[in-house]
């Protein structure tokens, strides 16, 4: 899916006269992917001079570009500062990464607990991009029965 097609899905949607959040077509995944330490060498924001020469991980390039070619949405989501956007976009282009968007200024610190009104599937990068598989794991969730217990 090309950038213009993605924008078409993500633009303002109106249902019954009210603006609603867009819904992606069945089977389309919206991947948010970290950069440093996930698709390339881990470069801290304090050393931006290394951003242009970071080595990319070939398995990440192959997997992500495969997802892009399958029609999924690729958004890089990084703790790099907005002032590092130009060098980051240049690096992504020069290394052949296909993507739709780039979000800067992700919170730093790594131990995220994402709370959202939409389903969030988190996949921790552990050193190698492979095909995703389904697994049953223990997770923390909000107590859906909270109001029933009062």
DSSP file (Angstrom, degrees, kcal/mol; ACC not computed):
  #  RESIDUE AA STRUCTURE BP1 BP2  ACC     N-H-->O    O-->H-N    N-H-->O    O-->H-N    TCO  KAPPA ALPHA  PHI   PSI    X-CA   Y-CA   Z-CA
    1    1 A X              0   0    0      0, 0.0    70,-0.1     0, 0.0     2,-0.1   0.000 360.0 360.0 360.0 127.0    0.0    0.0    0.0
    2    2 A X     >  -     0   0    0      1,-0.1     4,-2.1    71,-0.1     3,-0.4  -0.337 360.0-101.4 -80.7 164.9    1.5    3.3   -1.0
    3    3 A X  H  > S+     0   0    0      1,-0.2     4,-2.5     2,-0.2     5,-0.2   0.863 121.2  53.4 -56.2 -40.3    1.5    6.4    1.2
    4    4 A X  H  > S+     0   0    0      1,-0.2     4,-1.6     2,-0.2    -1,-0.2   0.876 108.4  49.9 -65.9 -36.5   -1.4    8.0   -0.7
    5    5 A X  H  > S+     0   0    0     -3,-0.4     4,-1.5     2,-0.2    -1,-0.2   0.906 110.8  49.8 -66.1 -41.5   -3.6    4.9   -0.2
    6    6 A X  H  X S+     0   0    0     -4,-2.1     4,-1.9     1,-0.2     3,-0.3   0.929 108.3  52.8 -62.5 -45.4   -2.7    4.9    3.6
    7    7 A X  H  X S+     0   0    0     -4,-2.5     4,-1.1     1,-0.2    -1,-0.2   0.871 103.9  58.0 -58.5 -37.1   -3.6    8.6    3.9
    8    8 A X  H  < S+     0   0    0     -4,-1.6     3,-0.3     1,-0.2    -1,-0.2   0.900 109.7  43.8 -60.2 -41.1   -7.0    7.8    2.3
    9    9 A X  H  < S+     0   0    0     -4,-1.5    -1,-0.2    -3,-0.3    -2,-0.2   0.820 116.0  47.4 -72.2 -30.6   -7.8    5.3    5.0
   10   10 A X  H  < S+     0   0    0     -4,-1.9    -1,-0.2    -5,-0.1    12,-0.2   0.498  88.4 104.3 -95.1  -3.2   -6.5    7.6    7.8
   11   11 A X  S  < S-     0   0    0     -4,-1.1    -3,-0.0    -3,-0.3    11,-0.0  -0.223  89.7 -57.7 -72.0 169.2   -8.3   10.8    6.8
   12   12 A X        -     0   0    0      1,-0.1     2,-0.4    10,-0.1    -1,-0.2  -0.150  55.9-161.2 -50.3 130.7  -11.3   12.1    8.7
   13   13 A X  E     -A   20   0A   0      7,-0.8     7,-2.6    -3,-0.1     2,-0.4  -0.944   3.1-161.5-118.1 139.4  -14.2    9.7    8.7
   14   14 A X  E     +A   19   0A   0     -2,-0.4     2,-0.4     5,-0.3     5,-0.2  -0.983  10.3 176.2-124.8 131.0  -17.8   10.6    9.4
   15   15 A X  E >  S-A   18   0A   0      3,-3.0     3,-2.0    -2,-0.4    -2,-0.0  -0.995  75.2  -9.8-134.2 126.9  -20.6    8.2   10.5
   16   16 A X  T 3  S-     0   0    0     -2,-0.4    -1,-0.1     1,-0.3     3,-0.1   0.850 129.9 -55.7  53.5  37.5  -24.1    9.3   11.3
   17   17 A X  T 3  S+     0   0    0      1,-0.2     2,-0.4     0, 0.0    -1,-0.3   0.449 118.5 106.7  79.5   0.2  -22.9   12.9   11.3
   18   18 A X  E <  S-A   15   0A   0     -3,-2.0    -3,-3.0     0, 0.0     2,-0.3  -0.894  74.4-115.4-114.6 142.8  -20.1   12.3   13.8
   19   19 A X  E     -A   14   0A   0     -2,-0.4     2,-0.3    -5,-0.2    -5,-0.3  -0.581  40.3-175.7 -71.8 133.0  -16.4   12.1   13.3
   20   20 A X  E     -A   13   0A   0     -7,-2.6    -7,-0.8    -2,-0.3     2,-0.1  -0.884  32.0 -92.3-128.3 159.8  -15.1    8.6   14.0
   21   21 A X        -     0   0    0     -2,-0.3   -10,-0.1     1,-0.1    -9,-0.0  -0.462  50.7-106.1 -68.4 142.1  -11.7    7.0   14.1
   22   22 A X        -     0   0    0    -12,-0.2     2,-0.4    -2,-0.1    -1,-0.1  -0.346  27.7-146.1 -68.6 152.0  -10.7    5.4   10.8
   23   23 A X        -     0   0    0    -14,-0.2     2,-0.1    -3,-0.1     3,-0.1  -0.981  13.8-130.9-120.1 130.6  -10.8    1.6   10.6
   24   24 A X        -     0   0    0     -2,-0.4     3,-0.1     1,-0.1     6,-0.0  -0.402  35.8 -88.6 -77.0 155.8   -8.2   -0.2    8.4
   25   25 A X    >   -     0   0    0      1,-0.1     3,-2.2    -2,-0.1    -1,-0.1  -0.252  59.8 -78.8 -59.8 152.2   -9.3   -2.9    5.9
   26   26 A X  T 3  S+     0   0    0      1,-0.3    -1,-0.1    -3,-0.1     3,-0.1  -0.251 118.3  16.8 -51.5 131.7   -9.5   -6.5    7.2
   27   27 A X  T 3  S+     0   0    0      1,-0.3     2,-0.5    -3,-0.1    -1,-0.3   0.291  91.7 123.7  88.0 -10.4   -6.1   -8.0    7.4
   28   28 A X    <   -     0   0    0     -3,-2.2     2,-0.3    44,-0.1    -1,-0.3  -0.745  45.8-158.1 -88.1 126.2   -4.1   -4.8    7.2
   29   29 A X        -     0   0    0     -2,-0.5    44,-2.9    38,-0.1     2,-0.7  -0.773  11.7-143.4-102.4 149.0   -1.8   -4.3   10.2
   30   30 A X  E     -b   73   0B   0     -2,-0.3     2,-0.4    42,-0.2    44,-0.2  -0.883  22.4-160.4-112.5  96.4   -0.4   -1.0   11.3
   31   31 A X  E     -b   74   0B   0     42,-2.9    44,-2.8    -2,-0.7     2,-0.6  -0.668  10.4-166.3 -85.5 126.3    3.2   -1.6   12.5
   32   32 A X  E     -b   75   0B   0     -2,-0.4     2,-0.5    42,-0.2    44,-0.2  -0.966  19.3-173.5-106.5 118.2    4.9    0.9   14.8
   33   33 A X  E     -b   76   0B   0     42,-2.7    44,-2.4    -2,-0.6     5,-0.0  -0.951  20.0-135.4-125.9 126.5    8.6    0.0   14.8
   34   34 A X        -     0   0    0     -2,-0.5    44,-0.2    42,-0.2     3,-0.1  -0.309  13.5-155.2 -68.0 159.3   11.4    1.5   16.9
   35   35 A X    >>> +     0   0    0     42,-0.3     4,-2.8     3,-0.2     3,-1.9   0.854  66.0  66.8-101.9 -69.4   14.6    2.3   15.1
   36   36 A X  B 345S+d   40   0C   0      1,-0.3     6,-0.3     2,-0.2     5,-0.2  -0.382 120.4   0.9 -68.7 123.5   17.7    2.3   17.4
   37   37 A X  T 345S+     0   0    0      3,-1.8    -1,-0.3     4,-0.5     5,-0.2   0.393 130.4  64.2  83.3  -3.1   18.5   -1.1   18.6
   38   38 A X  T <45S+     0   0    0     -3,-1.9    -2,-0.2     3,-0.2    -3,-0.2   0.725 119.9   9.1-117.8 -47.4   15.6   -2.6   16.7
   39   39 A X  T  <5S+     0   0    0     -4,-2.8    18,-2.9     2,-0.1     2,-0.3   0.476 135.9   4.9-111.6  -6.3   16.4   -2.1   13.0
   40   40 A X  B   <S-dE  36  56C   0     -5,-1.1    -3,-1.8    16,-0.3    16,-0.2  -0.922 102.8 -42.4-157.9-179.7   19.9   -0.9   13.4
   41   41 A X        -     0   0    0     14,-1.8     2,-1.0    -2,-0.3    -4,-0.5  -0.159  68.0-101.7 -48.6 147.7   22.7   -0.3   15.9
   42   42 A X        -     0   0    0     -6,-0.3     2,-0.6    -5,-0.2    -1,-0.1  -0.685  46.7-177.5 -80.3 105.5   21.5    1.3   19.1
   43   43 A X        -     0   0    0     -2,-1.0    -7,-0.1    -3,-0.1     2,-0.1  -0.920  18.2-138.7-109.1 116.6   22.5    5.0   18.7
   44   44 A X    >   -     0   0    0     -2,-0.6     3,-2.3     1,-0.1     6,-0.2  -0.425  20.0-119.5 -72.7 149.8   21.7    7.2   21.7
   45   45 A X  G >  S+     0   0    0      1,-0.3     3,-0.7    -2,-0.1    -1,-0.1   0.770 111.7  68.4 -56.7 -26.5   20.2   10.7   21.0
   46   46 A X  G 3  S+     0   0    0      1,-0.3    -1,-0.3     2,-0.1     3,-0.1   0.590 101.9  46.5 -72.5  -8.8   23.3   12.2   22.7
   47   47 A X  G X   +     0   0    0     -3,-2.3     3,-2.1     1,-0.1     4,-0.3  -0.435  63.7 156.4-128.3  59.3   25.5   10.9   19.8
   48   48 A X  G X   +     0   0    0     -3,-0.7     3,-1.5     1,-0.3     4,-0.5   0.709  64.6  75.1 -61.8 -20.1   23.5   12.0   16.7
   49   49 A X  G 3  S+     0   0    0      1,-0.3     3,-0.3     2,-0.2    -1,-0.3   0.740  92.8  55.7 -63.3 -21.1   26.7   12.0   14.6
   50   50 A X  G X> S+     0   0    0     -3,-2.1     3,-1.0    -6,-0.2     4,-0.6   0.611  86.0  82.4 -83.9 -13.1   26.5    8.2   14.6
   51   51 A X  G X4 S+     0   0    0     -3,-1.5     3,-0.6    -4,-0.3    -1,-0.2   0.847  87.5  53.0 -63.5 -35.1   22.9    8.2   13.2
   52   52 A X  G 34 S+     0   0    0     -4,-0.5    -1,-0.3    -3,-0.3    -2,-0.1   0.674 116.1  38.1 -75.0 -16.5   24.1    8.5    9.6
   53   53 A X  G <4 S+     0   0    0     -3,-1.0    -1,-0.2    -4,-0.2    -2,-0.2   0.291  79.8 134.8-118.7   9.1   26.4    5.6    9.8
   54   54 A X    <<  -     0   0    0     -3,-0.6     2,-0.4    -4,-0.6    -3,-0.0  -0.320  58.4-119.0 -59.5 139.3   24.5    3.1   11.9
   55   55 A X        -     0   0    0      1,-0.0   -14,-1.8     2,-0.0     2,-0.2  -0.683  27.1-138.3 -81.1 129.7   24.5   -0.4   10.5
   56   56 A X  B     -E   40   0C   0     -2,-0.4     2,-0.6   -16,-0.2   -16,-0.3  -0.520  16.7-113.9 -85.1 157.4   21.1   -1.7    9.7
   57   57 A X    >>  -     0   0    0    -18,-2.9     4,-2.1    -2,-0.2     3,-0.6  -0.826  19.1-149.5 -92.5 118.5   20.0   -5.2   10.5
   58   58 A X  H 3> S+     0   0    0     -2,-0.6     4,-2.5     1,-0.3     5,-0.2   0.836  96.1  55.4 -61.0 -34.6   19.4   -7.1    7.2
   59   59 A X  H 3> S+     0   0    0      2,-0.2     4,-2.3     1,-0.2    -1,-0.3   0.863 108.0  50.2 -66.9 -33.0   16.6   -9.3    8.7
   60   60 A X  H <> S+     0   0    0     -3,-0.6     4,-2.8     2,-0.2     5,-0.4   0.933 110.6  48.8 -67.7 -46.0   14.8   -6.2    9.8
   61   61 A X  H  X S+     0   0    0     -4,-2.1     4,-2.3     1,-0.2     5,-0.2   0.935 114.4  45.2 -58.5 -48.2   15.0   -4.6    6.3
   62   62 A X  H  X S+     0   0    0     -4,-2.5     4,-1.6     2,-0.2    -1,-0.2   0.922 117.1  43.9 -63.2 -46.4   13.8   -7.8    4.6
   63   63 A X  H  X S+     0   0    0     -4,-2.3     4,-2.3    -5,-0.2    -2,-0.2   0.946 116.1  45.2 -66.9 -49.5   10.9   -8.4    7.0
   64   64 A X  H  X S+     0   0    0     -4,-2.8     4,-2.4     1,-0.2    -2,-0.2   0.917 113.9  48.6 -63.8 -44.9    9.7   -4.8    7.2
   65   65 A X  H  X S+     0   0    0     -4,-2.3     4,-2.5    -5,-0.4    -1,-0.2   0.846 109.9  54.2 -65.1 -31.6    9.9   -4.3    3.4
   66   66 A X  H  X S+     0   0    0     -4,-1.6     4,-1.6    -5,-0.2    -2,-0.2   0.919 108.4  48.1 -64.7 -44.0    8.0   -7.6    3.0
   67   67 A X  H  <>S+     0   0    0     -4,-2.3     5,-2.3     2,-0.2     4,-0.4   0.915 112.0  50.1 -61.4 -42.9    5.2   -6.3    5.3
   68   68 A X  H ><5S+     0   0    0     -4,-2.4     3,-1.7     1,-0.2    -2,-0.2   0.942 110.3  49.3 -59.3 -48.8    5.1   -3.1    3.3
   69   69 A X  H 3<5S+     0   0    0     -4,-2.5    -1,-0.2     1,-0.3    -2,-0.2   0.776 105.0  59.2 -64.3 -26.9    4.9   -5.0    0.0
   70   70 A X  T 3<5S-     0   0    0     -4,-1.6    -1,-0.3    -5,-0.1    -2,-0.2   0.556 126.2-100.3 -77.7  -8.1    2.1   -7.1    1.5
   71   71 A X  T < 5S+     0   0    0     -3,-1.7    -3,-0.2    -4,-0.4    -2,-0.1   0.547  76.1 138.4 102.6   8.7    0.0   -3.9    2.0
   72   72 A X      < -     0   0    0     -5,-2.3     2,-0.5    -6,-0.2    -1,-0.3  -0.438  56.4-108.8 -82.6 162.4    0.6   -3.3    5.7
   73   73 A X  E     -b   30   0B   0    -44,-2.9   -42,-2.9    -2,-0.1     2,-0.5  -0.791  28.3-159.0 -95.6 130.7    1.3    0.1    7.1
   74   74 A X  E     +b   31   0B   0     -2,-0.5    26,-3.1   -44,-0.2    27,-1.5  -0.946  14.6 172.4-114.9 120.0    4.8    0.8    8.4
   75   75 A X  E     -bc  32 101B   0    -44,-2.8   -42,-2.7    -2,-0.5     2,-0.4  -0.984  22.7-145.3-126.3 119.2    5.4    3.7   10.9
   76   76 A X  E     -bc  33 102B   0     25,-2.4    27,-3.4    -2,-0.5     2,-0.5  -0.713  15.3-167.3 -83.6 137.2    8.8    4.2   12.5
   77   77 A X  E     + c   0 103B   0    -44,-2.4     2,-0.3    -2,-0.4   -42,-0.3  -0.973  15.9 171.6-132.1 109.9    8.4    5.4   16.0
   78   78 A X        -     0   0    0     25,-2.8    28,-3.2    -2,-0.5   -44,-0.1  -0.891  45.5-138.3-131.9 152.2   11.6    6.7   17.6
   79   79 A X        +     0   0    0     -2,-0.3    25,-0.1    26,-0.3    29,-0.1   0.431  69.9 121.0 -82.8  -0.4   12.9    8.5   20.7
   80   80 A X  S    S-     0   0    0      1,-0.1    25,-2.9     2,-0.1    26,-0.3  -0.351  73.1-104.5 -59.6 146.5   15.2   10.5   18.4
   81   81 A X    >   -     0   0    0     23,-0.2     3,-2.5    24,-0.1     4,-0.1  -0.323  22.8-111.0 -73.2 156.8   14.5   14.2   18.7
   82   82 A X  G >  S+     0   0    0      1,-0.3     3,-1.9     2,-0.2     4,-0.3   0.837 119.1  65.3 -53.7 -34.0   12.5   16.1   16.0
   83   83 A X  G 3  S+     0   0    0      1,-0.3    -1,-0.3     2,-0.1     4,-0.2   0.632  97.7  55.9 -66.1 -11.7   15.9   17.8   15.2
   84   84 A X  G <> S+     0   0    0     -3,-2.5     4,-2.0     1,-0.1    -1,-0.3   0.312  77.1 101.0 -99.5   6.9   17.1   14.4   14.1
   85   85 A X  H <> S+     0   0    0     -3,-1.9     4,-3.2     1,-0.2     5,-0.3   0.931  78.6  50.8 -58.4 -49.3   14.3   13.9   11.5
   86   86 A X  H  > S+     0   0    0     -4,-0.3     4,-2.3     1,-0.2    -1,-0.2   0.924 113.5  43.1 -59.4 -48.2   16.3   14.9    8.4
   87   87 A X  H  > S+     0   0    0     -4,-0.2     4,-2.2     2,-0.2    -1,-0.2   0.852 115.3  51.5 -66.7 -32.9   19.2   12.5    9.2
   88   88 A X  H  X S+     0   0    0     -4,-2.0     4,-2.6     2,-0.2    -2,-0.2   0.937 110.9  45.8 -69.0 -47.3   16.8    9.8   10.1
   89   89 A X  H  X S+     0   0    0     -4,-3.2     4,-2.3     1,-0.2    -2,-0.2   0.903 113.6  50.5 -62.5 -40.6   14.8   10.1    6.9
   90   90 A X  H  X S+     0   0    0     -4,-2.3     4,-3.0    -5,-0.3     5,-0.2   0.927 111.0  48.7 -61.9 -44.9   18.0   10.2    4.9
   91   91 A X  H  X S+     0   0    0     -4,-2.2     4,-1.9     2,-0.2    -2,-0.2   0.919 110.9  49.8 -62.3 -44.7   19.3    7.1    6.7
   92   92 A X  H  <>S+     0   0    0     -4,-2.6     5,-2.3     2,-0.2     4,-0.4   0.924 114.8  44.9 -59.1 -45.3   16.0    5.2    6.1
   93   93 A X  H ><5S+     0   0    0     -4,-2.3     3,-1.3     1,-0.2    -2,-0.2   0.941 112.7  49.4 -64.3 -49.4   16.0    6.1    2.4
   94   94 A X  H 3<5S+     0   0    0     -4,-3.0    -1,-0.2     1,-0.3    -2,-0.2   0.804 112.7  48.2 -63.1 -28.9   19.7    5.3    1.8
   95   95 A X  T 3<5S-     0   0    0     -4,-1.9    -1,-0.3    -5,-0.2    -2,-0.2   0.418 116.2-113.1 -95.0   1.4   19.4    1.9    3.5
   96   96 A X  T < 5 +     0   0    0     -3,-1.3     2,-0.3    -4,-0.4    -3,-0.2   0.645  56.1 159.1  85.6  15.8   16.3    1.0    1.5
   97   97 A X      < -     0   0    0     -5,-2.3     2,-0.4    -6,-0.2    -1,-0.2  -0.591  29.5-148.0 -76.1 130.4   13.6    0.9    4.2
   98   98 A X        +     0   0    0     -2,-0.3     2,-0.3   -37,-0.2   -30,-0.1  -0.832  33.2 148.9 -95.2 133.5   10.0    1.3    2.9
   99   99 A X        -     0   0    0     -2,-0.4   -24,-0.2     1,-0.1   -96,-0.1  -0.981  45.7-142.7-159.3 166.6    7.6    3.1    5.2
  100  100 A X  S    S+     0   0    0    -26,-3.1     2,-0.3     1,-0.3   -25,-0.2   0.741  80.0   3.5-105.1 -33.9    4.6    5.4    5.4
  101  101 A X  E     -c   75   0B   0    -27,-1.5   -25,-2.4     2,-0.0     2,-0.4  -0.974  52.0-145.5-153.4 165.1    5.3    7.6    8.3
  102  102 A X  E     -c   76   0B   0     -2,-0.3     2,-0.5   -27,-0.2   -25,-0.2  -0.971  10.8-163.5-139.1 118.0    7.9    8.5   11.0
  103  103 A X  E     -c   77   0B   0    -27,-3.4   -25,-2.8    -2,-0.4     3,-0.3  -0.904  13.0-162.8-104.7 127.0    7.0    9.7   14.5
  104  104 A X        +     0   0    0     -2,-0.5   -23,-0.2   -27,-0.2   -25,-0.2  -0.510  59.9  40.8-100.6 170.1    9.8   11.4   16.5
  105  105 A X        +     0   0    0    -25,-2.9   -26,-0.3     1,-0.2    -1,-0.2   0.777  65.1 176.4  65.4  32.9   10.2   12.1   20.2
  106  106 A X        -     0   0    0    -28,-3.2    -1,-0.2    -3,-0.3   -29,-0.0  -0.390  46.5 -88.4 -58.7 144.2    8.9    8.7   21.6
  107  107 A X        -     0   0    0      1,-0.1     3,-0.4     2,-0.0     2,-0.2  -0.261  46.3-131.6 -55.9 144.2    9.3    8.7   25.3
  108  108 A X  S    S+     0   0    0      1,-0.2    -1,-0.1    -3,-0.1     3,-0.1  -0.586  73.9  71.4 -94.5 159.6   12.7    7.4   26.5
  109  109 A X  S    S-     0   0    0     -2,-0.2     2,-0.9     1,-0.1    -1,-0.2   0.101  78.4-130.3 122.9 -23.0   13.2    4.8   29.1
  110  110 A X  S    S+     0   0    0     -3,-0.4     2,-1.7     1,-0.1    -1,-0.1  -0.044  77.7 100.9  81.6 -35.1   12.1    1.6   27.4
  111  111 A X        -     0   0    0     -2,-0.9     2,-0.2    -3,-0.1    -1,-0.1  -0.579  58.6-178.0 -91.8  80.2    9.8    0.0   30.0
  112  112 A X        -     0   0    0     -2,-1.7     2,-0.4    -5,-0.1    -3,-0.0  -0.493  27.3-170.5 -84.9 144.1    6.5    1.1   28.3
  113  113 A X        -     0   0    0     -2,-0.2     2,-0.4     2,-0.0    -2,-0.1  -0.854  21.2-158.9-127.8  95.3    3.0    0.4   29.6
  114  114 A X        -     0   0    0     -2,-0.4     2,-0.5     6,-0.0     6,-0.1  -0.627   8.9-170.8 -84.6 123.8    0.8    1.5   26.7
  115  115 A X        +     0   0    0     -2,-0.4     2,-0.3     2,-0.0    -2,-0.0  -0.971  20.5 151.0-116.6 126.5   -2.8    2.4   27.6
  116  116 A X        -     0   0    0     -2,-0.5     4,-0.1     2,-0.2    -2,-0.0  -0.975  53.8-126.7-151.6 156.1   -5.1    3.0   24.6
  117  117 A X  S    S+     0   0    0     -2,-0.3     2,-0.3     2,-0.1    -1,-0.0   0.470  95.8  70.3 -86.0  -0.8   -8.8    2.6   23.7
  118  118 A X  S    S-     0   0    0      1,-0.0     2,-0.2     0, 0.0    -2,-0.2  -0.820 102.0 -89.8-110.6 154.6   -7.7    0.6   20.7
  119  119 A X        -     0   0    0     -2,-0.3     2,-0.5     1,-0.0    -2,-0.1  -0.440  43.7-164.3 -62.2 127.6   -6.3   -2.9   20.7
  120  120 A X        -     0   0    0     -2,-0.2     2,-0.6    -4,-0.1    -4,-0.1  -0.977   7.2-164.8-118.5 124.7   -2.5   -2.8   21.0
  121  121 A X        -     0   0    0     -2,-0.5     2,-0.4     2,-0.0    -2,-0.0  -0.946  11.8-160.0-108.3 119.2   -0.4   -5.8   20.2
  122  122 A X        -     0   0    0     -2,-0.6     2,-0.5     2,-0.0    -2,-0.0  -0.834  10.0-172.8-103.8 135.8    3.2   -5.5   21.5
  123  123 A X        -     0   0    0     -2,-0.4     2,-0.4     9,-0.0    -2,-0.0  -0.968  18.3-141.9-127.1 113.9    6.0   -7.5   20.2
  124  124 A X        -     0   0    0     -2,-0.5     2,-0.4     1,-0.1    -2,-0.0  -0.617  17.5-128.3 -78.8 126.9    9.3   -7.1   22.0
  125  125 A X        +     0   0    0     -2,-0.4     4,-0.1     1,-0.1    -1,-0.1  -0.601  28.5 179.0 -73.5 129.3   12.3   -7.2   19.7
  126  126 A X        -     0   0    0     -2,-0.4    -1,-0.1     2,-0.4   -88,-0.1  -0.088  62.7 -69.0-128.7  34.5   14.8   -9.8   21.0
  127  127 A X  S    S+     0   0    0    -90,-0.2     2,-0.3   -89,-0.1    -2,-0.1   0.341 110.4  60.1 104.0  -7.5   17.6   -9.6   18.5
  128  128 A X        -     0   0    0    -69,-0.1     2,-0.5     2,-0.0    -2,-0.4  -0.935  65.4-137.1-157.5 129.5   16.1  -11.1   15.3
  129  129 A X        +     0   0    0     -2,-0.3     2,-0.3    -4,-0.1   -67,-0.1  -0.757  41.1 151.9 -83.0 128.6   13.3  -10.3   12.9
  130  130 A X        -     0   0    0     -2,-0.5     2,-0.1   -70,-0.0     3,-0.0  -0.804  54.4 -62.8-138.3-179.3   11.4  -13.4   11.9
  131  131 A X        -     0   0    0     -2,-0.3     2,-0.2     1,-0.1   -68,-0.0  -0.461  61.3-109.9 -64.4 144.8    7.8  -14.2   10.9
  132  132 A X        -     0   0    0     -2,-0.1     2,-0.3    -3,-0.0    -1,-0.1  -0.565  36.9-167.5 -77.5 142.1    5.4  -13.4   13.7
  133  133 A X        -     0   0    0     -2,-0.2     2,-0.4    -3,-0.0    -3,-0.0  -0.868  24.3-107.6-124.1 160.7    3.7  -16.4   15.4
  134  134 A X        +     0   0    0     -2,-0.3     2,-0.3     2,-0.0     0, 0.0  -0.748  41.7 170.7 -90.6 137.7    0.8  -16.6   17.8
  135  135 A X        -     0   0    0     -2,-0.4     2,-0.6     2,-0.0    -2,-0.0  -0.987  32.4-126.5-143.0 147.8    1.6  -17.4   21.4
  136  136 A X        +     0   0    0     -2,-0.3     2,-0.3     2,-0.0    -2,-0.0  -0.870  40.9 165.3 -96.6 126.0   -0.5  -17.4   24.6
  137  137 A X        -     0   0    0     -2,-0.6     2,-0.4     0, 0.0    -2,-0.0  -0.899  41.0-100.0-136.5 164.9    1.1  -15.2   27.3
  138  138 A X        +     0   0    0     -2,-0.3     2,-0.3     2,-0.0    -2,-0.0  -0.739  47.0 172.5 -86.3 130.5    0.2  -13.7   30.6
  139  139 A X        -     0   0    0     -2,-0.4     2,-0.4     2,-0.0     0, 0.0  -0.907  33.3-113.2-134.1 162.9   -0.6   -9.9   30.4
  140  140 A X        +     0   0    0     -2,-0.3     2,-0.3     0, 0.0    -2,-0.0  -0.819  39.8 171.8 -94.1 136.8   -2.0   -7.2   32.6
  141  141 A X        -     0   0    0     -2,-0.4     2,-0.1     0, 0.0    -2,-0.0  -0.926  38.3 -91.2-137.3 162.6   -5.4   -5.8   31.7
  142  142 A X        -     0   0    0     -2,-0.3     2,-1.1     1,-0.1     3,-0.1  -0.463  49.7-101.7 -70.1 149.2   -7.9   -3.4   33.3
  143  143 A X    >   -     0   0    0      1,-0.2     3,-1.7    -2,-0.1     4,-0.2  -0.629  34.6-170.3 -75.1 100.4  -10.5   -5.1   35.5
  144  144 A X  T 3  S+     0   0    0     -2,-1.1     3,-0.3     1,-0.3     4,-0.2   0.712  85.2  56.6 -65.2 -20.7  -13.6   -5.2   33.2
  145  145 A X  T 3> S+     0   0    0      1,-0.2     4,-1.6     2,-0.1    -1,-0.3   0.306  73.6 109.6 -93.1   8.3  -15.7   -6.3   36.2
  146  146 A X  T <4 S+     0   0    0     -3,-1.7     3,-0.4     1,-0.2     4,-0.3   0.904  81.8  41.7 -53.0 -49.6  -14.8   -3.2   38.3
  147  147 A X  T >4 S+     0   0    0     -3,-0.3     3,-0.8     1,-0.2    -1,-0.2   0.794 111.4  57.0 -70.5 -27.4  -18.2   -1.6   38.0
  148  148 A X  T 34 S+     0   0    0     -3,-0.2    -1,-0.2     1,-0.2    -2,-0.2   0.783 100.6  58.5 -72.3 -26.4  -20.0   -4.9   38.6
  149  149 A X  T 3<        0   0    0     -4,-1.6    -1,-0.2    -3,-0.4    -2,-0.2   0.492 360.0 360.0 -83.3  -3.5  -18.1   -5.5   41.9
  150  150 A X    <         0   0    0     -3,-0.8    -1,-0.2    -4,-0.3    -2,-0.1   0.460 360.0 360.0 -85.3 360.0  -19.5   -2.2   43.5
